[in-house]
């Protein structure tokens, strides 16, 4: 919760994390630790052949060290294991670090959601096609 609050203007509610943790059939919840402390987390959902990365964040003290990339790759692997054959996510256009990361991992822009975020910023919809 602390990483989420430090990373987003509108962090997830505690109940949203609780729901994700309770839904063991569809949810993928991963954390990454450094020195025994949680420094990154990600939440994704697996619904049939479609996976969605719902949220992820890396502690500000650990950014730029590859945790985000490793976390996204781990989420993708878990979604694949759960049957997903493509993965979607939304990201702010202003979050260029995240956009570049997703592009390096072969996500491509497939659309935009106007006024998606509470402050009126649109979302880029990105998709990764998983090969057999």
C-alpha positions as CSV (number, residue, x, y, z in Angstrom):
1,X,0.0,0.0,0.0
2,X,2.9,2.4,0.7
3,X,4.4,1.9,-2.7
4,X,1.0,2.4,-4.3
5,X,0.4,5.6,-2.4
6,X,3.8,7.0,-3.3
7,X,3.4,6.1,-6.9
8,X,-0.1,7.2,-7.8
9,X,-2.2,10.3,-7.2
10,X,-5.2,8.0,-6.8
11,X,-3.9,4.8,-5.3
12,X,-5.9,1.6,-5.2
13,X,-8.2,1.1,-2.2
14,X,-7.2,-1.5,0.3
15,X,-10.4,-3.4,-0.7
16,X,-9.2,-3.6,-4.3
17,X,-6.0,-5.3,-3.2
18,X,-8.0,-7.6,-0.9
19,X,-10.3,-8.6,-3.8
20,X,-7.4,-9.4,-6.0
21,X,-5.7,-11.5,-3.3
22,X,-8.9,-13.4,-2.7
23,X,-9.7,-14.2,-6.3
24,X,-7.2,-17.1,-6.7
25,X,-8.8,-18.4,-9.9
26,X,-8.3,-15.3,-12.0
27,X,-5.8,-13.0,-10.1
28,X,-2.1,-12.9,-10.4
29,X,-0.5,-10.9,-7.6
30,X,3.3,-10.7,-7.4
31,X,5.7,-8.8,-5.2
32,X,9.4,-8.4,-5.6
33,X,11.6,-8.1,-2.5
34,X,15.0,-6.5,-2.1
35,X,16.8,-7.2,1.1
36,X,13.7,-8.8,2.6
37,X,11.5,-5.7,1.9
38,X,8.8,-5.5,-0.7
39,X,10.0,-3.0,-3.4
40,X,7.6,-3.7,-6.2
41,X,4.2,-5.3,-6.9
42,X,1.9,-6.2,-9.8
43,X,-1.7,-7.3,-10.1
44,X,-3.1,-8.9,-13.2
45,X,-6.2,-10.9,-14.2
46,X,-6.5,-13.9,-16.4
47,X,-9.8,-14.4,-18.1
48,X,-9.8,-17.1,-20.7
49,X,-7.2,-16.3,-23.4
50,X,-7.1,-12.6,-22.3
51,X,-4.8,-11.3,-19.6
52,X,-4.8,-7.8,-18.2
53,X,-2.1,-6.1,-16.2
54,X,-4.2,-4.0,-13.8
55,X,-1.6,-2.2,-11.8
56,X,2.1,-2.3,-10.9
57,X,4.5,-0.1,-9.2
58,X,8.2,0.0,-8.1
59,X,9.3,1.8,-5.0
60,X,10.9,5.1,-5.9
61,X,14.2,4.0,-4.4
62,X,14.4,1.0,-6.7
63,X,13.4,2.5,-10.0
64,X,15.8,2.2,-13.0
65,X,17.3,-1.1,-11.6
66,X,15.2,-3.5,-13.7
67,X,12.6,-4.5,-11.2
68,X,9.7,-3.2,-13.3
69,X,10.9,-5.1,-16.3
70,X,11.4,-8.3,-14.3
71,X,8.0,-7.9,-12.7
72,X,6.2,-7.4,-16.0
73,X,7.9,-10.4,-17.5
74,X,6.9,-12.5,-14.4
75,X,3.3,-11.3,-14.7
76,X,3.3,-12.2,-18.4
77,X,4.6,-15.7,-17.7
78,X,2.0,-16.3,-15.0
79,X,-0.8,-15.1,-17.4
80,X,0.6,-17.4,-20.1
81,X,0.6,-20.3,-17.7
82,X,-3.0,-19.5,-16.9
83,X,-4.0,-19.7,-20.5
84,X,-3.7,-16.1,-21.8
85,X,-2.6,-15.7,-25.4
86,X,-2.6,-11.9,-25.4
87,X,-2.1,-9.3,-22.6
88,X,-3.6,-5.8,-22.4
89,X,-2.9,-2.9,-20.2
90,X,-3.6,0.9,-20.0
91,X,-0.9,3.4,-19.3
92,X,-0.8,7.2,-19.2
93,X,0.9,8.8,-22.2
94,X,2.8,11.1,-19.7
95,X,4.4,8.0,-18.1
96,X,7.1,7.7,-20.7
97,X,9.2,5.4,-18.6
98,X,6.4,2.9,-18.5
99,X,5.5,3.3,-22.1
100,X,9.1,2.7,-23.2
101,X,9.3,-0.4,-20.9
102,X,6.2,-1.9,-22.5
103,X,7.4,-1.1,-26.0
104,X,10.7,-2.9,-25.2
105,X,8.7,-5.9,-24.1
106,X,6.8,-5.8,-27.5
107,X,3.6,-4.3,-26.4
108,X,2.0,-2.2,-29.1
109,X,-0.5,0.6,-28.9
110,X,-4.0,-0.6,-30.1
111,X,-6.1,2.3,-29.0
112,X,-6.8,5.2,-26.6
113,X,-9.3,5.7,-23.9
114,X,-10.2,9.5,-23.8
115,X,-10.4,11.0,-20.3
116,X,-9.7,7.7,-18.7
117,X,-7.9,9.0,-15.6
118,X,-9.5,11.1,-12.9
119,X,-7.5,14.2,-14.0
120,X,-8.8,13.9,-17.6
121,X,-5.7,12.3,-19.1
122,X,-6.3,9.7,-21.7
123,X,-5.0,6.1,-21.5
124,X,-3.0,4.3,-24.1
125,X,-4.3,0.8,-24.5
126,X,-1.4,-1.6,-25.2
127,X,-1.4,-5.3,-26.2
128,X,1.1,-8.0,-26.3
129,X,0.4,-11.0,-28.5
130,X,1.9,-14.2,-26.9
131,X,3.2,-16.8,-29.3
132,X,2.9,-20.5,-28.8
